[in-house]
Amino acid sequence: MADGIDEGLVRRLVAAQFPRWAGLDVRKVTSAGTDNAMFRLGDELVVRLPEAEWADGQAEKEQRWLPRLAPALPLPVPVPVGAGVPGEGFGRAWGVYAWLDGADAWTAPVTDLAHAAGELGRFGVALRAVDATGGPRSFRGGAVTEWEGGFLPTAVSALAAAGLLDERTALAAWEEVLALPAWDRAPVWLHGDLLPGNLLTRDGRLSAVIDFGCLGTGDPAVDLMPAWTLLTPATRPLFRTASRVDDATWARGRGWALCWGLVTDHYYGDSGGPGTAPSPHPVLAAVARRTWTEALPEFV
């Protein structure tokens, strides 16, 4: 957690800006995320404060767009109930949301994967159907090759040196991704970060989608990554059918899984070498490794 973001800061911010909630208990929420610090506020609310520099502006985006999107979506999403502004020594906008019960799908894995495949597919269809006019472009709304493609050869080399993959096979798969046709239609809404940590479960079933910090418009291919981050070869076709995407979009989604998985595994994992994070992030590294190991065999 960034220096100074603690229960005391949250109490001061809430007391100054939302005095009606000043008497509620504040307690830290443990999370594997990298963008925001979260604190329960009483039993029905949660406070989210951007702690990473790149998360600046996410709160305002969620405050503006989630109320418009939520009614159209088949799964519960965070509902903003208070828009916080910089203060008490904290320099970024922040938000208060209604609390959604459940545990993230990394901590409490989905056991009914067939149900999750259908629900996530329908969620994507509903999100893409909302008018995207005026929506901000997601930084993951372009081709995966525009995202972190420049880091992929380094990641592949490091993972191969660690004995985790065959470098020639991985680079051949990447060449296939580079040759894919680009999205050539109007931009649509996408979540942009449908990783297990941003999916909630209850009793082994998918129950909600959270963390819309990457929300925006563009090519929806990135939202197909759950096929490889979460699902299995047996349930992947259910998700593909429910998602109603064409072959090229599905292929670009697999390209996202390959690239994101390899680059993130290298950056946050233990492969070492140039381009790695200052400190490992075991959860993200494990999700990333699972992702590329599921995606890579589909290229060969």
Residue frames relative to the residue before (quaternion, step in Angstrom):
aa qw qx qy qz dx dy dz
M 1.0000 0.0000 0.0000 0.0000 0.00 0.00 0.00
A 0.5364 -0.6276 0.4493 0.3414 3.56 -1.00 0.82
D 0.6224 -0.5570 0.3957 0.3819 3.54 -1.14 0.69
G 0.8226 0.2773 -0.2022 0.4534 3.54 -1.01 0.88
I 0.6195 0.5008 -0.3675 0.4799 3.62 1.19 -0.24
D 0.2984 0.7433 -0.5362 0.2664 3.54 -0.13 1.32
E 0.7581 -0.3785 0.2593 0.4635 3.57 -1.29 -0.03
G 0.6285 0.5529 -0.3398 0.4286 3.58 1.03 -0.75
L 0.6460 0.5081 -0.3183 0.4725 3.57 0.96 -0.85
V 0.6584 0.5118 -0.3177 0.4512 3.58 0.88 -0.91
R 0.6410 0.5173 -0.3339 0.4582 3.60 0.92 -0.82
R 0.6669 0.4983 -0.3107 0.4587 3.60 0.93 -0.84
L 0.6536 0.5119 -0.3173 0.4584 3.58 0.95 -0.87
V 0.6721 0.4935 -0.2977 0.4648 3.57 0.89 -0.95
A 0.6621 0.5115 -0.3168 0.4468 3.58 0.87 -0.89
A 0.6952 0.4821 -0.2767 0.4557 3.58 0.97 -0.84
Q 0.8128 0.3071 -0.1327 0.4768 3.59 0.89 -0.90
F 0.7822 0.1551 -0.0911 0.5965 3.59 1.17 -0.52
P 0.0932 -0.8605 0.4975 0.0581 3.60 0.58 1.12
R 0.5784 0.5951 -0.3888 0.4003 3.62 1.12 -0.47
W 0.7263 0.3832 -0.2319 0.5214 3.60 1.25 -0.41
A 0.3725 0.7874 -0.4462 0.2054 3.57 1.29 0.02
G 0.7093 0.4720 -0.2736 0.4465 3.60 1.06 -0.59
L 0.5172 0.6625 -0.4134 0.3504 3.58 1.25 -0.07
D 0.5644 -0.6084 0.4495 0.3307 3.53 -1.17 0.68
V 0.1679 -0.7688 0.6108 0.0875 3.60 -1.06 0.78
R 0.1272 0.7885 -0.5933 0.1008 3.58 -0.84 0.99
K 0.5428 -0.6512 0.4408 0.2950 3.52 -1.03 0.91
V 0.2580 -0.7288 0.6156 0.1529 3.54 -1.17 0.78
T 0.3595 -0.7274 0.5426 0.2172 3.57 -0.74 1.04
S 0.0784 0.8008 -0.5842 0.1058 3.56 -0.82 1.01
A 0.4037 -0.7015 0.5357 0.2407 3.54 -1.18 0.65
G 0.4477 0.7105 -0.4421 0.3150 3.59 1.27 0.05
T 0.3781 -0.7395 0.5212 0.1965 3.55 -1.28 0.40
D 0.6695 0.5574 -0.2899 0.3964 3.60 1.19 -0.36
N 0.8379 0.1444 -0.0044 0.5264 3.57 0.82 -1.02
A 0.3199 -0.6720 0.6253 0.2348 3.52 -1.31 0.51
M 0.1384 -0.8105 0.5676 0.0417 3.57 -0.93 0.90
F 0.0548 -0.7881 0.6130 -0.0116 3.52 -1.10 0.85
R 0.4087 -0.6659 0.5606 0.2744 3.56 -0.94 0.86
L 0.1233 -0.7565 0.6401 0.0525 3.53 -1.12 0.82
G 0.7788 -0.0929 0.0065 0.6203 3.53 0.01 1.31
D 0.7032 -0.4605 0.3384 0.4229 3.55 -1.19 -0.57
E 0.7724 0.4021 -0.1738 0.4600 3.58 1.14 -0.54
L 0.7411 0.3764 -0.2065 0.5163 3.60 1.25 -0.14
V 0.1112 -0.7572 0.6364 0.0963 3.55 -1.33 0.35
V 0.2622 -0.7399 0.6024 0.1447 3.55 -1.08 0.83
R 0.0872 -0.7767 0.6228 0.0358 3.57 -0.99 0.94
L 0.0410 -0.7954 0.6043 -0.0203 3.53 -0.80 1.12
P 0.4214 -0.6972 0.5104 0.2756 3.61 -0.72 1.00
E 0.1048 -0.8077 0.5778 0.0530 3.58 -0.80 1.01
A 0.6640 0.4405 -0.3043 0.5220 3.60 1.23 -0.32
E 0.5943 -0.6006 0.3987 0.3567 3.55 -1.01 0.81
W 0.6886 0.4936 -0.2929 0.4431 3.58 0.95 -0.85
A 0.6137 0.5530 -0.3517 0.4402 3.60 1.26 -0.21
D 0.4309 0.6952 -0.4690 0.3332 3.58 1.25 -0.07
G 0.7671 0.3164 -0.2590 0.4944 3.58 -0.80 1.02
Q 0.5270 0.6466 -0.4176 0.3602 3.59 1.18 -0.31
A 0.6381 0.5475 -0.3393 0.4218 3.59 0.94 -0.83
E 0.6615 0.4982 -0.3162 0.4628 3.59 0.89 -0.88
K 0.6369 0.5334 -0.3281 0.4495 3.57 1.00 -0.82
E 0.6765 0.4828 -0.2967 0.4704 3.58 0.88 -0.91
Q 0.6353 0.5370 -0.3319 0.4448 3.58 0.99 -0.81
R 0.6985 0.4763 -0.2774 0.4565 3.57 1.00 -0.80
W 0.8279 0.3376 -0.1360 0.4267 3.54 0.71 -1.10
L 0.5994 0.5958 -0.3864 0.3693 3.62 0.97 -0.64
P 0.6423 0.5116 -0.3613 0.4418 3.66 0.87 -0.67
R 0.6613 0.4918 -0.3104 0.4739 3.60 1.14 -0.55
L 0.7108 0.4663 -0.2553 0.4606 3.56 1.04 -0.76
A 0.6084 0.6336 -0.3568 0.3180 3.57 0.90 -0.96
P 0.6809 0.5024 -0.3362 0.4135 3.66 0.77 -0.83
A 0.6851 0.4882 -0.2861 0.4587 3.61 1.15 -0.50
L 0.6561 0.5628 -0.3006 0.4030 3.59 1.21 -0.34
P 0.4557 -0.7296 0.4459 0.2473 3.61 -0.95 0.84
L 0.7082 0.3520 -0.2494 0.5588 3.59 1.29 -0.09
P 0.5590 -0.5969 0.4410 0.3697 3.61 -1.07 0.61
V 0.0667 -0.7611 0.6447 0.0258 3.55 -1.16 0.75
P 0.6602 -0.5157 0.3427 0.4251 3.62 -1.17 0.38
V 0.2129 -0.7652 0.5980 0.1073 3.57 -0.97 0.92
P 0.3341 -0.7496 0.5297 0.2141 3.63 -0.54 1.07
V 0.0815 -0.8017 0.5914 0.0300 3.58 -0.94 0.91
G 0.8007 0.0935 -0.0725 0.5873 3.57 1.25 -0.08
A 0.2147 -0.7745 0.5860 0.1036 3.58 -0.91 0.96
G 0.1682 -0.8089 0.5592 0.0689 3.57 -0.42 1.23
V 0.2468 -0.7557 0.5927 0.1291 3.54 -1.19 0.64
P 0.6814 -0.4725 0.3340 0.4482 3.61 -1.19 0.31
G 0.2993 0.7427 -0.5602 0.2121 3.55 -1.07 0.76
E 0.8063 0.2876 -0.2117 0.4716 3.56 -1.34 0.20
G 0.7112 -0.4495 0.2542 0.4770 3.56 1.12 0.67
F 0.6137 0.5038 -0.3572 0.4918 3.59 1.29 0.03
G 0.2804 -0.8553 0.4246 0.0976 3.57 -0.51 1.21
R 0.6873 0.4658 -0.2896 0.4762 3.61 1.20 0.18
A 0.5595 -0.5523 0.4834 0.3851 3.54 -1.28 0.36
W 0.0686 -0.7892 0.6103 -0.0013 3.57 -1.13 0.71
G 0.2691 -0.8003 0.5207 0.1263 3.56 -1.19 0.18
V 0.2576 -0.7020 0.6385 0.1824 3.50 -1.39 0.40
Y 0.0783 -0.8124 0.5772 -0.0260 3.55 -0.88 1.04
A 0.5530 -0.5474 0.4919 0.3906 3.53 -1.28 0.31
W 0.4538 -0.6957 0.4922 0.2604 3.58 -0.93 0.92
L 0.1867 -0.7565 0.6177 0.1066 3.57 -1.01 0.87
D 0.3888 -0.7283 0.5154 0.2296 3.57 -0.68 1.08
G 0.5298 0.6093 -0.4819 0.3404 3.54 -1.15 0.65
A 0.3480 -0.6920 0.5846 0.2413 3.52 -1.36 0.16
D 0.5545 -0.6084 0.4255 0.3759 3.58 -1.07 0.59
A 0.6143 -0.6220 0.3692 0.3154 3.53 -1.18 0.72
W 0.5540 0.5394 -0.4212 0.4740 3.59 1.24 0.05
T 0.6995 0.4616 -0.2602 0.4796 3.57 0.91 -0.96
A 0.7838 0.1154 -0.0263 0.6096 3.56 0.99 -0.91
P 0.2220 -0.8434 0.4698 0.1370 3.60 0.30 1.24
V 0.5558 -0.5708 0.4946 0.3472 3.51 -1.28 0.54
T 0.1844 -0.7788 0.5894 0.1097 3.57 -0.91 0.91
D 0.6969 0.3709 -0.2549 0.5584 3.59 1.18 -0.53
L 0.1043 -0.8510 0.5133 0.0386 3.56 0.32 1.27
A 0.5956 0.5583 -0.3753 0.4389 3.61 1.07 -0.57
H 0.6402 0.5062 -0.3177 0.4826 3.58 0.99 -0.80
A 0.6609 0.5097 -0.3081 0.4566 3.59 0.91 -0.92
A 0.6237 0.5506 -0.3437 0.4356 3.59 0.98 -0.81
G 0.6890 0.4746 -0.2807 0.4703 3.57 0.89 -0.90
E 0.6699 0.5122 -0.2994 0.4463 3.56 0.94 -0.93
L 0.6804 0.4787 -0.2963 0.4691 3.58 0.90 -0.85
G 0.6236 0.5322 -0.3427 0.4587 3.57 1.03 -0.71
R 0.6835 0.4724 -0.2823 0.4796 3.57 0.92 -0.92
F 0.5897 0.5635 -0.3637 0.4499 3.57 1.10 -0.64
G 0.6759 0.4955 -0.2944 0.4592 3.58 0.89 -0.90
V 0.6313 0.5305 -0.3295 0.4598 3.57 0.99 -0.84
A 0.6814 0.4905 -0.2886 0.4603 3.58 0.89 -0.95
L 0.6459 0.5205 -0.3223 0.4560 3.58 0.97 -0.82
R 0.6854 0.4863 -0.2873 0.4595 3.58 0.90 -0.89
A 0.6390 0.5543 -0.3250 0.4229 3.60 1.16 -0.52
V 0.5699 0.5866 -0.3901 0.4229 3.61 1.21 -0.35
D 0.5622 -0.6123 0.4386 0.3415 3.56 -0.97 0.89
A 0.2318 -0.8108 0.5288 0.0959 3.58 -0.66 1.13
T 0.3391 0.7599 -0.4977 0.2447 3.60 1.23 0.16
G 0.8303 0.1930 -0.1633 0.4966 3.56 -0.81 1.02
G 0.5012 0.6693 -0.4230 0.3491 3.57 1.26 -0.12
P 0.5155 -0.6463 0.4556 0.3302 3.61 -1.04 0.67
R 0.4880 -0.6485 0.4880 0.3212 3.56 -1.04 0.64
S 0.3895 -0.7068 0.5391 0.2411 3.57 -0.89 0.91
F 0.4899 -0.6487 0.4819 0.3271 3.58 -1.02 0.69
R 0.6830 0.3909 -0.2889 0.5451 3.58 1.31 -0.07
G 0.4657 0.7110 -0.4160 0.3234 3.56 1.23 0.39
G 0.6299 0.5044 -0.3433 0.4806 3.57 1.27 -0.02
A 0.7329 -0.3646 0.2975 0.4914 3.55 -1.24 -0.34
V 0.5812 -0.5855 0.4310 0.3655 3.55 -1.12 0.64
T 0.6032 0.5721 -0.3564 0.4264 3.57 1.12 -0.58
E 0.6460 0.4901 -0.3171 0.4919 3.60 1.24 -0.36
W 0.5873 0.6169 -0.3510 0.3890 3.57 1.24 -0.45
E 0.7797 -0.2379 0.1880 0.5479 3.58 0.14 -1.22
G 0.1908 0.8269 -0.5075 0.1496 3.55 1.13 0.64
G 0.6214 0.5670 -0.3424 0.4185 3.56 1.10 -0.65
F 0.6754 0.4846 -0.2875 0.4758 3.57 1.21 -0.49
L 0.5137 0.7001 -0.4072 0.2832 3.57 1.20 -0.43
P 0.6539 0.5073 -0.3579 0.4325 3.68 0.76 -0.76
T 0.6375 0.5168 -0.3301 0.4665 3.59 1.02 -0.77
A 0.6535 0.5125 -0.3114 0.4619 3.56 0.96 -0.89
V 0.6571 0.5096 -0.3138 0.4583 3.58 0.89 -0.91
S 0.6503 0.5248 -0.3184 0.4476 3.58 0.92 -0.90
A 0.6807 0.4875 -0.2917 0.4625 3.58 0.92 -0.92
L 0.6727 0.4876 -0.3014 0.4679 3.59 0.92 -0.86
A 0.6289 0.5176 -0.3329 0.4751 3.58 1.09 -0.68
A 0.6480 0.5206 -0.3170 0.4567 3.59 0.98 -0.84
A 0.6712 0.4769 -0.2850 0.4908 3.56 1.20 -0.62
G 0.5307 -0.6685 0.3854 0.3505 3.58 1.30 0.06
L 0.4912 0.7030 -0.3980 0.3258 3.58 1.25 0.34
L 0.8061 0.0302 -0.0170 0.5908 3.60 1.16 -0.38
D 0.4864 -0.6061 0.5288 0.3413 3.52 -1.37 0.14
E 0.4433 -0.7409 0.4365 0.2529 3.56 -0.50 1.20
R 0.6543 0.5199 -0.3274 0.4410 3.59 0.90 -0.88
T 0.6537 0.5164 -0.3153 0.4546 3.59 0.95 -0.86
A 0.6763 0.4983 -0.2985 0.4531 3.59 0.89 -0.92
L 0.6823 0.4784 -0.2971 0.4662 3.60 0.93 -0.84
A 0.6037 0.5345 -0.3572 0.4714 3.59 1.12 -0.58
A 0.6311 0.5166 -0.3277 0.4769 3.58 1.03 -0.77
W 0.6435 0.5217 -0.3197 0.4599 3.58 0.97 -0.81
E 0.6128 0.5366 -0.3519 0.4611 3.60 1.03 -0.67
E 0.6123 0.5319 -0.3447 0.4726 3.59 1.07 -0.68
V 0.6474 0.5116 -0.3192 0.4661 3.58 0.97 -0.83
L 0.6487 0.5323 -0.3195 0.4402 3.59 0.94 -0.85
A 0.7015 0.4796 -0.2628 0.4569 3.58 1.11 -0.65
L 0.4835 0.6911 -0.4326 0.3185 3.62 1.23 -0.13
P 0.5152 -0.6296 0.4741 0.3369 3.61 -1.08 0.64
A 0.4699 -0.6852 0.4858 0.2715 3.56 -1.04 0.81
W 0.6034 -0.5115 0.4666 0.3956 3.54 -1.33 0.33
D 0.0548 -0.8354 0.5467 -0.0151 3.59 -0.69 1.08
R 0.5667 0.5711 -0.3957 0.4429 3.57 1.19 0.56
A 0.7068 -0.4245 0.3261 0.4626 3.56 -1.30 0.03
P 0.5557 -0.6106 0.4342 0.3603 3.61 -1.03 0.64
V 0.1547 -0.7672 0.6180 0.0742 3.54 -1.15 0.73
W 0.6304 -0.5280 0.4048 0.4001 3.55 -1.29 0.26
L 0.0433 0.7701 -0.6363 0.0123 3.55 -1.15 0.69
H 0.5127 -0.6337 0.4876 0.3127 3.55 -1.18 0.65
G 0.2730 -0.8335 0.4378 0.1980 3.55 1.00 -0.89
D 0.8127 0.1695 -0.0706 0.5530 3.60 1.17 -0.29
L 0.1950 0.8227 -0.5086 0.1630 3.59 0.89 0.95
L 0.1799 0.7814 -0.5622 0.2022 3.53 0.62 1.22
P 0.6893 -0.4877 0.3165 0.4323 3.62 -1.15 0.37
G 0.6441 0.5430 -0.3279 0.4275 3.60 1.04 -0.67
N 0.7150 0.4126 -0.2393 0.5112 3.58 1.25 -0.35
L 0.6116 0.4696 -0.3567 0.5274 3.55 1.28 0.41
L 0.2393 -0.7758 0.5676 0.1367 3.58 -0.90 0.91
T 0.1489 -0.7770 0.6064 0.0800 3.54 -1.16 0.67
R 0.0439 -0.7388 0.6698 0.0602 3.50 -1.37 0.45
D 0.8427 -0.0111 -0.0390 0.5368 3.55 -0.80 1.06
G 0.7234 -0.4718 0.2403 0.4432 3.57 0.99 0.87
R 0.6654 0.4735 -0.3029 0.4913 3.58 1.28 0.05
L 0.5575 -0.5824 0.4749 0.3528 3.54 -1.16 0.66
S 0.0785 -0.8439 0.5308 0.0023 3.59 -0.75 1.03
A 0.8129 -0.0280 0.0438 0.5800 3.64 1.10 -0.47
V 0.2766 -0.7085 0.6205 0.1913 3.54 -1.38 0.30
I 0.0701 -0.8168 0.5727 -0.0031 3.58 -0.77 1.04
D 0.7930 0.3679 -0.2485 0.4173 3.54 -1.44 -0.12
F 0.0766 0.8166 -0.5593 0.1207 3.52 0.11 1.37
G 0.2128 0.8194 -0.5061 0.1647 3.57 1.09 0.67
C 0.7163 0.4022 -0.2447 0.5151 3.60 1.15 -0.58
L 0.3144 0.7790 -0.4901 0.2325 3.58 1.29 0.14
G 0.3365 0.7212 -0.5638 0.2206 3.54 -1.06 0.78
T 0.5320 -0.6205 0.4723 0.3300 3.53 -1.28 -0.34
G 0.3614 0.7177 -0.5467 0.2352 3.54 -1.27 0.40
D 0.7541 -0.2785 0.2898 0.5193 3.53 -1.16 -0.77
P 0.3651 -0.7766 0.4679 0.2112 3.64 -0.65 1.04
A 0.3730 0.7751 -0.4681 0.2024 3.62 1.21 -0.06
V 0.6175 0.5701 -0.3629 0.4024 3.61 0.98 -0.76
D 0.6600 0.5240 -0.3142 0.4370 3.60 1.09 -0.61
L 0.5706 0.5621 -0.3942 0.4506 3.58 1.28 0.16
M 0.4309 0.7393 -0.4425 0.2683 3.61 1.23 -0.10
P 0.5494 0.6076 -0.4288 0.3808 3.69 1.00 -0.43
A 0.5150 0.6371 -0.4224 0.3879 3.59 1.17 -0.40
W 0.7851 0.2859 -0.1332 0.5330 3.57 1.10 -0.73
T 0.6372 0.5107 -0.3435 0.4639 3.62 1.12 -0.43
L 0.8183 0.2656 -0.0765 0.5040 3.58 1.05 -0.81
L 0.7701 0.4130 -0.1947 0.4455 3.54 0.82 -1.05
T 0.4473 -0.6748 0.5357 0.2400 3.53 -1.41 0.12
P 0.6845 -0.4595 0.3386 0.4536 3.60 -1.19 0.19
A 0.6633 0.5125 -0.3134 0.4462 3.62 1.06 -0.64
T 0.7655 0.3602 -0.1986 0.4947 3.61 1.04 -0.71
R 0.4637 0.6920 -0.4365 0.3398 3.58 1.26 -0.24
P 0.6658 0.4962 -0.3355 0.4448 3.67 0.84 -0.78
L 0.5985 0.5531 -0.3677 0.4480 3.62 1.10 -0.57
F 0.6535 0.5007 -0.3005 0.4817 3.55 1.01 -0.82
R 0.6464 0.5225 -0.3262 0.4502 3.56 0.94 -0.85
T 0.6562 0.5025 -0.3114 0.4690 3.60 0.93 -0.84
A 0.6923 0.4794 -0.2805 0.4607 3.58 0.86 -0.96
S 0.6514 0.5423 -0.3135 0.4282 3.60 1.13 -0.61
R 0.2195 -0.8253 0.4955 0.1587 3.60 1.23 -0.43
V 0.4143 0.6851 -0.4989 0.3318 3.57 0.79 0.97
D 0.5262 -0.6297 0.4640 0.3335 3.55 -1.21 0.48
D 0.7239 -0.4614 0.2954 0.4192 3.55 -1.31 0.27
A 0.6637 0.5189 -0.3188 0.4343 3.58 0.93 -0.85
T 0.6514 0.4994 -0.3197 0.4733 3.60 0.99 -0.79
W 0.6264 0.5260 -0.3337 0.4686 3.58 1.01 -0.77
A 0.6564 0.5080 -0.3092 0.4642 3.58 0.96 -0.86
R 0.6470 0.4961 -0.3277 0.4774 3.60 0.99 -0.73
G 0.6060 0.5449 -0.3518 0.4605 3.58 1.10 -0.64
R 0.6397 0.4999 -0.3146 0.4918 3.57 1.02 -0.78
G 0.6154 0.5383 -0.3375 0.4665 3.58 1.08 -0.67
W 0.6180 0.5237 -0.3356 0.4807 3.58 1.05 -0.75
A 0.6532 0.5179 -0.3221 0.4487 3.58 0.90 -0.92
L 0.6580 0.5103 -0.3099 0.4589 3.57 0.94 -0.86
C 0.7240 0.4505 -0.2567 0.4550 3.57 0.71 -1.09
W 0.6723 0.4843 -0.3091 0.4669 3.58 0.80 -0.98
G 0.6566 0.5307 -0.3144 0.4340 3.56 0.93 -0.89
L 0.7020 0.4689 -0.2789 0.4577 3.57 0.79 -0.98
V 0.6917 0.4786 -0.2886 0.4574 3.58 0.81 -0.99
T 0.6956 0.4746 -0.2801 0.4609 3.59 0.90 -0.92
D 0.6017 0.5426 -0.3537 0.4674 3.59 1.05 -0.70
H 0.6774 0.4795 -0.2922 0.4752 3.57 0.89 -0.91
Y 0.6940 0.5056 -0.2933 0.4205 3.58 0.82 -1.00
Y 0.8059 0.2895 -0.1301 0.4997 3.58 0.82 -1.03
G 0.6425 0.5684 -0.3173 0.4043 3.59 1.23 -0.27
D 0.6488 -0.5468 0.3957 0.3514 3.52 -1.28 -0.46
S 0.3638 0.7475 -0.4913 0.2598 3.61 1.17 0.45
G 0.3517 -0.7867 0.4511 0.2320 3.59 1.26 -0.38
G 0.6174 0.5727 -0.4047 0.3565 3.54 -1.33 -0.06
P 0.7477 -0.3866 0.2821 0.4603 3.57 -1.33 -0.07
G 0.7946 0.3474 -0.2374 0.4376 3.55 -1.21 0.56
T 0.5387 0.6069 -0.4241 0.4020 3.60 1.16 0.39
A 0.6120 -0.5764 0.4035 0.3609 3.54 -1.24 0.51
P 0.6289 -0.5385 0.3919 0.4011 3.61 -1.18 0.46
S 0.7818 0.0373 -0.0354 0.6214 3.57 1.16 -0.61
P 0.5430 -0.6390 0.4259 0.3397 3.62 -0.97 0.76
H 0.1761 -0.7284 0.6481 0.1359 3.54 -1.31 0.40
P 0.2680 -0.8347 0.4503 0.1695 3.60 0.19 1.25
V 0.6464 0.5254 -0.3438 0.4334 3.62 0.96 -0.75
L 0.6903 0.4615 -0.2905 0.4755 3.60 0.77 -0.98
A 0.6312 0.5315 -0.3358 0.4542 3.57 1.01 -0.77
A 0.6638 0.4991 -0.3081 0.4640 3.60 0.96 -0.82
V 0.6356 0.5064 -0.3276 0.4820 3.59 0.99 -0.79
A 0.6600 0.5190 -0.3063 0.4485 3.56 0.93 -0.90
R 0.6658 0.4965 -0.3176 0.4576 3.59 0.89 -0.86
R 0.6247 0.5292 -0.3326 0.4681 3.54 1.01 -0.79
T 0.6567 0.5432 -0.3071 0.4235 3.57 1.00 -0.88
W 0.7404 0.4010 -0.2644 0.4702 3.58 0.67 -0.99
T 0.6316 0.5231 -0.3554 0.4485 3.62 1.06 -0.56
E 0.6295 0.4911 -0.3365 0.4993 3.60 1.19 -0.42
A 0.7181 0.4724 -0.2585 0.4409 3.59 0.96 -0.87
L 0.6376 0.5902 -0.3472 0.3530 3.60 0.83 -0.94
P 0.6717 0.5032 -0.3437 0.4211 3.67 0.78 -0.78
E 0.6142 0.5609 -0.3558 0.4261 3.60 1.16 -0.40
F 0.6330 0.5193 -0.3335 0.4674 3.58 1.27 -0.15
V 0.7464 0.3949 -0.2090 0.4932 3.60 1.16 -0.39
